[in-house]
């Protein structure tokens, strides 16, 4: 009979007939007393069976409708995938960033704590006690410097796990690649401190005399301090990044958001101050808004969000500055309703013809957003439209109508004279209510997709 058939027969034996070990019998023998009433198999014959079972258990299975289906992912991989997908669906990671200590404070705290480390009790030999103290202090100094750096690296999120809106904020606020570069430099500093600390702690532990141990301790502390100070700027860079990102406005994806869009200096910030709790800077020069500013509207006991965005100029996306790209990032990655502001008075510095072209581009690009057009500074409008020297003749019928009254259905308001503001608040409330229904419908559809 072949060996394979022996293995097959062995696998058919009931588990009650197998005896691997028993405290009643010596381990060095396979013999049993007679009349035990049990079928005994020598242990050496069981080893091939164990190996055979080990080789077949190579695939994980999950139970689906009472049957076993091969699974290509382990449980740990599934948890990691679910965790990463959950991160992608939410915002607010910047508010969870740790408080980064200045590099000077980290070093002084580490030196102070390391000096308080005492040698192990019970060492009578002076030389042994001193080298033990030196090695422990160097190891403590290294750890006190490394632990905060490792904590920062673990607490700052990977950019690929962030919401697309927050990824855009990092790139446009800090510069492309700067975030990853600073984190990489912090990790490099951590590794250098670990390497130097372990090396000098080892030197100190091998000292033969008390004096030699003291000298190596002093030399080790000086070397670790020198290495840390040489690269300490990266810690301060990380501190600046944490402050910058933590100051970013928090956007709730479940709360309807009104986003004010338009050319620079058309009156967006003034409307935000009028409609919401936000208090953006209002000045008579372009690009007053240097970031995303948030406010809130409370209407009929409901809270809504309002964002003031930097103005858009007439140019291609490749030529836009980071402020303009911030505006496009908000519209691209956040579920917002758009309040587009037009200024036909000639005060904003952007001609009505250029505003018309910008408006047509944004309207076409974000046509799926809920939309409300507003012509600001209506108290300054004249019967005849303002014509800039650089403008072509208004031979386009739609453009000619736009320069007189703005887009079809646009509201005319004035913050200065308060004309149309009451009606604007009503229209904004209706728009945000529709946005809330849209968000709930989208969330419901996503839940149905997950269930199916």
Steps between C-alpha positions, in 0.01 A plus 500: 500500500637842404575777746221720358240229565634460857450872554147481357406214735655683789279802437190277512566388859257660749653756731391294806741222396804728484724551800781752461610540860376403844628584842447134598762370261868582461592735211791282388287199410198424288401193700180482702383255765288224370121496517470877464223459247658753266652472153847652518692648211873561541589867521745482208210406272310817600765748393436460123130560571579824682720618215235402248232699683730799525561508125131498410410782740623777273182690405265702718128449457191692601150360545249632247146358510620189683782418255872571504625752247873572452595845628793685344526749789583433862298651780778748577511617137123551500519708818776715352299550181185594692701738717659673203168530315340649810775759516441597140133570561545749787669831564642654818838326511679832550325562831639170632864592441722483811652802673860511375757628749775737380831321445668701781240386752530137392879507545498679837232266635696193384828624657327578828331160525813309397710659777254374761556135399685308776715184471356162585495435873733246653811561284790526747782550250545870425608449138210265426253735672624800299489327163154369583385853583657640183346237272155547657514879471605489135225249426247719683613812311462319170151377587380839628592651164372216285163430662347844419623478141351152458172620651482787249569267208223264611251780569538696176278328241624363170389732224353216292252422781368857522181632345569650152409845633760476778760365259443806283537728803836342584634534147375854443582636846833332571624435149505180301712235675599716798281308746657163416849651490476640853365171640782314324760735652355447848524123452861535381586703812339234718712227343821702543433562869427129555821397324725747682334437838537123482859527381617724787298310760683186387837679524420616851392152611844366397698749709766350728535784751280759665680785325466336160125448558455866598690619191299279268176618660594864443611425145180309425272775632690759298479292181125428535432867571707601198316260267161616620584871477636459148161376372273664757351737241289215357315475834425873487384457139260228619378736772423764236314243286291389799404859583412578138286190446329523837387853411319374189122533521305190591241397242218265594408288198153433644414872537385693190766750393461822301812591304540858374685514168593778261778727378719684754350795685144449377357511855506135612648575841243775567218256425655238728508752785137589430367146463700310761711512815819511293704820517739501204718799419334754270738727303498667162776298337508162326564170678395633840398143587826305536347169597176315566294690759205338673185641657162364605141594424223421748156506339187354659712322764711334228876555467665528159858568392627788286844515334668808359749407227778690319401668175546344156670672208463442129777251425561128453537261794872464431552873556287531814663575835449290811224729629291440189573127518365498856168625367490228235593238762202599716262474205651171383520308827227638728121469460421871470231724361644795306416865550669664203563873545525742205610865511392704197573841658858519372652517850642150542776534241379210283301600194145366457614322182772313690257425784260359243766263363604389849137444591427291189805282568412436868132452421579234240760326716284477813155472343401225747510748792195690619539860383393855583623812312531837675597839355658700782537878544175562316486852647797590278356361177430752227247483223773450242752222572861581582731437205872444553753625247638150454160349422384409154173632364203314653391329183403187694135522600534296820806697606322830435208390717740378771679837515170674566321266744724201565392137440136410452319485833782670696406689816615862541616587850700767679663460839539876531134589440373158619297467182390144430668352810176377660398318182856365463484340845175328410644370172816382675293309756305330221823415320658348810185303579516351151870426557416317821247282317760429232761394757254268675401345169863436407574346841194277469611381156848423629358298790283300259804427283695377804213274609459347154 
